[in-house]
Amino acid sequence: MKREDLKKHYKEEKQGLLKRKVINSSLIVFLLCQSGAAQIPVNGFCKYSVFQSDGKFKQFFTLNFNQDSYSDLLLTGGEKNSFANVAGKGVDSFSRVFSSSFSSVITNFLSYIEIYDKAPRYAFVSRKQKKAGWLNISSKGSISVSNQISFSSFPDVITQADFNSDGRNELLISGAGFDGVSILKNSSGKIEEKKIEAGTAFSQSTAIDLNGDSYPDIAAFNINDNTLQFFYNNSRGDFKSIRAIKLERPISSLQALDVNSDYYSDLIFISGNHLQIIFGDSVSGFHRKEIISTDLKPDKFIWGDFNRDGRFDIAYLSAGEGSQPSQVSVLFQKNDGSFYPEVPYLQKNGLTGLIPFYSKFVYGFASLSNDGKIYFVSNLSSFGDTSNLIFGNMPSSLTLFDNGKDGINDLFLYNAEKGLCTFVLRGKDGLPSTLFSQKTNGNYSSILIDDYDKSQKGIYFFNLGERVIEFLLINFNTFSIKRDYLYVDGKIKDCRLMKSALGTRANILIVQSLDDMLVYSSFTYKNFRYSLANASLKTGKLLDVKIDAKGDIYYWTKGSGEVELSYASFKNPVFVKVIHSVKYDSLFHFRNYLADVYNTGEEFCFTSVSNNRSNYLLIGNNKYHKVLRQSAIAKAFLLNDTKMEYFGKFSVDETKRFFLYSASSNRFQMVGVNKLTGNFSLQKLEDIENVGSYSVDKFSANQWYLLYTNTKENCLSLKKI
């Protein structure tokens, strides 16, 4: 059988009014693929915050000038060579304490703790002024030069180590426009320069223990012959070039660290459009090389144990090209030393800087944008009254599910534009622990989750008015994923999942509109295939359909001069009943809902109706209905965005609570329904901007939270209710 034949719609016999025929076919669903998903252990590395500085700066560096419990920031490269020192005053809070101009343009800055007196030291290089030296920074943030040296060439790169074993740190200086490699020693208020090699240029240099003798050697990249040159230290600060490794192209961001925790220093750098590691070994051979492929071209990178699992991870910044935004992605390291697929944590315009950022209770990175914003991603230790979480997919919709049925809701985030699914699993402490991603082949606005089974979940994607349902079947024990499709002949008006007694897959109910017919389709999974049962009604113009928890439907139709709300049950015998009719006029508008309004375990259909005479609520089922003339409440339910209502479990005393959000007014409201009187009440909670999809649930320590996709920051925001 050809693959194209599997994609054809299923031919069905035309049904008479209310006649029903079951069609069994092994071709109703076809399997496209089965694969495994990489489970990335983020271990709470998802906290997101933003600080807006009051200026535009080109670079930033971390330090602690006031010597308190929180790290501070130095912002440089502002207008007229201005700088600002920003003091940390909380977990993710800052205040600007000093700003001024500086005599030199700071190209690179280094903050470190001196060996012999454990005091902070601050060093700098200025490529423009051809200077390097040490700075004094007061506890109030003011900056002055301690001592400096001028060169005849252009320094760029700076690092530090105790090269001569005297208990004091020296500076290692190099640069693409600098003469060779120099070591600077601060001796009795004077700077002594020791030239390691002259007459050539080294764009990158770093201190590294090449031979395991505990004395810092030097690795430097020679731009004239594209070699990585090794200078060995005799323990007294005298260096000799012993060997060189030929590289294919120029490199940047050369750094030394023990990537794979084997006690030998490795070298990692940017090479072209990827990262590269040269691994050290017991004989300093540096023969083993590994390319780390990245989704985008890296411009800067940093390293750190971001998910606190004892292994070094890598974060890199891609500045973006043309209309492509800047991006910071993290590659978490696996047990075997390889890396998981990258997580694109930040996607913003104009990101220029990336640094590790560690402070009290904070472990992560920070990125600077050209509009003065500083973005932080760090470890989450608990949920406060408000929290922002980021998982890298810029979600447009949010759905909760419970993997393992442990009472801890997990997160499903979907980016409809990219067709990107992100599953976020939470640990026993309630914090996000694992995430993995999968793409859909289509782009969808409606999502249903089969959450009945403990470990196998089904995610169903469709668009109203179209004819296909794509779904992913995920086994969370094995993390295997199957992708299937369902096709129907008509246009989908509603879809609902029903718990199946026959297997792990849910039954699927679909109502379609086909010409002037309403087609009710029931897909039941048994013996590794779906059976399809169809029934049809001649309805005329179908406006809206809702399938309730019993599998019955409520639907609005438009006839000549009036609209009707009807109920239909397709259980034998088929039963149809008109519930309500109203004259149609040019101002007629309605929104149809299904919910357990009175907290009785039974869903009611209720509709907000507006025409040129009044606004009212219509509430009922197949047995009775009533009209509530509560105009303000009816207007509140007439929302234009179909994603802006949420009917959850939040209840106090005998009052069921619903939540409404108006995107036009940014108003978040709670609607109560009195179980005894049936009346509705409306309570304004607060105005919240940039709400996309949202949910309300117990998310931490039995506390109720509003969770919503933040369309401005492209993150998930939480607010305690």
ZIWOPE-V331543 format. One record per pair of residues at least 12 apart in sequence whose ideal C-beta (glycine too) atoms are under 6 Angstrom apart, sorted by sequence separation. I is the first residue (numbers start at 0). J is the second residue. If there is no record, write none. Layout:
# ZIWOPE-V331543
i->[I | I]
j->[J | J]
This chain:
# ZIWOPE-V331543
i->[83 | 84 | 133 | 228 | 229 | 364 | 447 | 543 | 565 | 566 | 694 | 59 | 60 | 72 | 84 | 109 | 121 | 133 | 157 | 158 | 169 | 170 | 181 | 205 | 217 | 229 | 254 | 265 | 276 | 300 | 301 | 328 | 329 | 353 | 363 | 398 | 410 | 421 | 422 | 457 | 458 | 470 | 495 | 508 | 520 | 542 | 553 | 592 | 605 | 615 | 645 | 656 | 657 | 668 | 669 | 704 | 705 | 132 | 265 | 363 | 446 | 563 | 564 | 693 | 59 | 71 | 83 | 108 | 121 | 132 | 157 | 169 | 179 | 180 | 204 | 216 | 228 | 253 | 264 | 275 | 300 | 314 | 328 | 329 | 352 | 362 | 409 | 421 | 457 | 469 | 494 | 507 | 519 | 541 | 542 | 552 | 564 | 591 | 603 | 644 | 656 | 668 | 669 | 704 | 705 | 71 | 132 | 180 | 216 | 252 | 263 | 350 | 351 | 361 | 362 | 409 | 445 | 614 | 692 | 58 | 70 | 107 | 130 | 131 | 156 | 179 | 203 | 226 | 227 | 252 | 263 | 273 | 274 | 299 | 312 | 313 | 326 | 327 | 396 | 420 | 443 | 456 | 468 | 493 | 506 | 518 | 539 | 540 | 551 | 563 | 589 | 590 | 603 | 616 | 643 | 654 | 655 | 667 | 690 | 691 | 702 | 703 | 9 | 56 | 58 | 69 | 105 | 106 | 154 | 156 | 179 | 201 | 202 | 214 | 250 | 251 | 258 | 297 | 298 | 327 | 350 | 351 | 394 | 407 | 443 | 444 | 492 | 538 | 615 | 667 | 57 | 81 | 82 | 106 | 130 | 155 | 178 | 201 | 226 | 227 | 273 | 298 | 312 | 349 | 395 | 419 | 443 | 455 | 467 | 516 | 517 | 539 | 561 | 562 | 589 | 614 | 691 | 56 | 80 | 106 | 129 | 154 | 162 | 201 | 202 | 209 | 214 | 250 | 273 | 297 | 298 | 312 | 326 | 349 | 392 | 394 | 395 | 418 | 491 | 492 | 504 | 614 | 666 | 667 | 689 | 56 | 65 | 79 | 80 | 104 | 129 | 153 | 180 | 225 | 296 | 311 | 345 | 347 | 393 | 418 | 439 | 454 | 466 | 516 | 517 | 561 | 562 | 588 | 653 | 665 | 689 | 52 | 103 | 199 | 200 | 295 | 310 | 324 | 325 | 392 | 402 | 407 | 454 | 487 | 489 | 490 | 502 | 561 | 640 | 689 | 54 | 104 | 131 | 153 | 154 | 248 | 274 | 489 | 560 | 587 | 665 | 5 | 80 | 129 | 152 | 153 | 180 | 199 | 272 | 324 | 418 | 487 | 489 | 501 | 515 | 517 | 586 | 635 | 103 | 152 | 175 | 306 | 325 | 488 | 586 | 152 | 464 | 584 | 607 | 103 | 126 | 175 | 392 | 415 | 584 | 173 | 269 | 441 | 463 | 609 | 126 | 345 | 392 | 489 | 512 | 607 | 75 | 124 | 220 | 439 | 461 | 607 | 660 | 173 | 295 | 390 | 344 | 124 | 171 | 220 | 390 | 461 | 510 | 195 | 534 | 316 | 658 | 508 | 579 | 180 | 327 | 131 | 578 | 97 | 148 | 508 | 48 | 50 | 97 | 195 | 437 | 96 | 97 | 146 | 390 | 344 | 576 | 160 | 173 | 256 | 545 | 547 | 578 | 590 | 635 | 649 | 114 | 158 | 175 | 252 | 294 | 344 | 449 | 451 | 590 | 632 | 60 | 62 | 109 | 111 | 122 | 156 | 158 | 205 | 207 | 218 | 252 | 343 | 398 | 400 | 455 | 543 | 545 | 645 | 647 | 106 | 205 | 342 | 404 | 447 | 632 | 645 | 107 | 203 | 205 | 314 | 398 | 400 | 519 | 629 | 642 | 645 | 115 | 379 | 452 | 493 | 495 | 553 | 114 | 115 | 133 | 301 | 303 | 492 | 493 | 594 | 162 | 258 | 493 | 299 | 301 | 548 | 649 | 160 | 547 | 566 | 84 | 208 | 449 | 207 | 598 | 164 | 64 | 163 | 65 | 163 | 210 | 402 | 162 | 209 | 64 | 596 | 259 | 597 | 44 | 44 | 42 | 41 | 42 | 40 | 90 | 429 | 87 | 90 | 70 | 408 | 69 | 69 | 68 | 39 | 59 | 61 | 58 | 61 | 397 | 399 | 395 | 396 | 397 | 399 | 39 | 37 | 37 | 59 | 397 | 394 | 55 | 54 | 382 | 52 | 393 | 51 | 49 | 50 | 49 | 389 | 48 | 387 | 388 | 47 | 387 | 46 | 386 | 46 | 385 | 44 | 45 | 43 | 384 | 43 | 47 | 47 | 45 | 45 | 45 | 45 | 43 | 42 | 40 | 41 | 38 | 39 | 38 | 37 | 36 | 36 | 38 | 36 | 35 | 35 | 36 | 34 | 33 | 32 | 31 | 28 | 8 | 8 | 28 | 27 | 25 | 27 | 23 | 22 | 21 | 19 | 14 | 14 | 16 | 11 | 17 | 47]
j->[95 | 96 | 145 | 240 | 241 | 376 | 459 | 555 | 577 | 578 | 706 | 72 | 73 | 85 | 97 | 122 | 134 | 146 | 170 | 171 | 182 | 183 | 194 | 218 | 230 | 242 | 267 | 278 | 289 | 313 | 314 | 341 | 342 | 366 | 376 | 411 | 423 | 434 | 435 | 470 | 471 | 483 | 508 | 521 | 533 | 555 | 566 | 605 | 618 | 628 | 658 | 669 | 670 | 681 | 682 | 717 | 718 | 146 | 279 | 377 | 460 | 577 | 578 | 707 | 74 | 86 | 98 | 123 | 136 | 147 | 172 | 184 | 194 | 195 | 219 | 231 | 243 | 268 | 279 | 290 | 315 | 329 | 343 | 344 | 367 | 377 | 424 | 436 | 472 | 484 | 509 | 522 | 534 | 556 | 557 | 567 | 579 | 606 | 618 | 659 | 671 | 683 | 684 | 719 | 720 | 87 | 148 | 196 | 232 | 268 | 279 | 366 | 367 | 377 | 378 | 425 | 461 | 630 | 708 | 75 | 87 | 124 | 147 | 148 | 173 | 196 | 220 | 243 | 244 | 269 | 280 | 290 | 291 | 316 | 329 | 330 | 343 | 344 | 413 | 437 | 460 | 473 | 485 | 510 | 523 | 535 | 556 | 557 | 568 | 580 | 606 | 607 | 620 | 633 | 660 | 671 | 672 | 684 | 707 | 708 | 719 | 720 | 27 | 74 | 76 | 87 | 123 | 124 | 172 | 174 | 197 | 219 | 220 | 232 | 268 | 269 | 276 | 315 | 316 | 345 | 368 | 369 | 412 | 425 | 461 | 462 | 510 | 556 | 633 | 685 | 76 | 100 | 101 | 125 | 149 | 174 | 197 | 220 | 245 | 246 | 292 | 317 | 331 | 368 | 414 | 438 | 462 | 474 | 486 | 535 | 536 | 558 | 580 | 581 | 608 | 633 | 710 | 76 | 100 | 126 | 149 | 174 | 182 | 221 | 222 | 229 | 234 | 270 | 293 | 317 | 318 | 332 | 346 | 369 | 412 | 414 | 415 | 438 | 511 | 512 | 524 | 634 | 686 | 687 | 709 | 77 | 86 | 100 | 101 | 125 | 150 | 174 | 201 | 246 | 317 | 332 | 366 | 368 | 414 | 439 | 460 | 475 | 487 | 537 | 538 | 582 | 583 | 609 | 674 | 686 | 710 | 74 | 125 | 221 | 222 | 317 | 332 | 346 | 347 | 414 | 424 | 429 | 476 | 509 | 511 | 512 | 524 | 583 | 662 | 711 | 77 | 127 | 154 | 176 | 177 | 271 | 297 | 512 | 583 | 610 | 688 | 29 | 104 | 153 | 176 | 177 | 204 | 223 | 296 | 348 | 442 | 511 | 513 | 525 | 539 | 541 | 610 | 659 | 128 | 177 | 200 | 331 | 350 | 513 | 611 | 178 | 490 | 610 | 633 | 130 | 153 | 202 | 419 | 442 | 611 | 201 | 297 | 469 | 491 | 637 | 155 | 374 | 421 | 518 | 541 | 636 | 105 | 154 | 250 | 469 | 491 | 637 | 690 | 204 | 326 | 421 | 376 | 157 | 204 | 253 | 423 | 494 | 544 | 230 | 569 | 353 | 695 | 546 | 617 | 219 | 366 | 172 | 619 | 139 | 190 | 550 | 91 | 93 | 140 | 238 | 480 | 140 | 141 | 190 | 434 | 389 | 621 | 206 | 219 | 302 | 591 | 593 | 624 | 636 | 681 | 695 | 161 | 205 | 222 | 299 | 341 | 391 | 496 | 498 | 637 | 679 | 108 | 110 | 157 | 159 | 170 | 204 | 206 | 253 | 255 | 266 | 300 | 391 | 446 | 448 | 503 | 591 | 593 | 693 | 695 | 155 | 254 | 391 | 453 | 496 | 681 | 694 | 157 | 253 | 255 | 364 | 448 | 450 | 569 | 679 | 692 | 695 | 166 | 430 | 503 | 544 | 546 | 604 | 166 | 167 | 185 | 353 | 355 | 544 | 545 | 646 | 215 | 311 | 546 | 353 | 355 | 602 | 703 | 215 | 602 | 621 | 140 | 264 | 505 | 264 | 655 | 234 | 136 | 235 | 138 | 236 | 283 | 475 | 236 | 283 | 140 | 672 | 336 | 674 | 305 | 306 | 306 | 306 | 307 | 306 | 360 | 699 | 358 | 361 | 358 | 696 | 358 | 359 | 359 | 331 | 352 | 354 | 352 | 356 | 692 | 694 | 691 | 692 | 694 | 696 | 339 | 339 | 340 | 367 | 708 | 708 | 371 | 371 | 699 | 371 | 713 | 372 | 372 | 373 | 374 | 714 | 375 | 714 | 715 | 376 | 716 | 377 | 717 | 379 | 718 | 378 | 379 | 378 | 719 | 379 | 387 | 389 | 388 | 389 | 390 | 431 | 430 | 432 | 433 | 434 | 433 | 434 | 435 | 435 | 435 | 437 | 478 | 478 | 478 | 479 | 480 | 480 | 481 | 482 | 482 | 483 | 486 | 488 | 529 | 529 | 528 | 531 | 530 | 531 | 532 | 534 | 533 | 535 | 537 | 533 | 573 | 714]
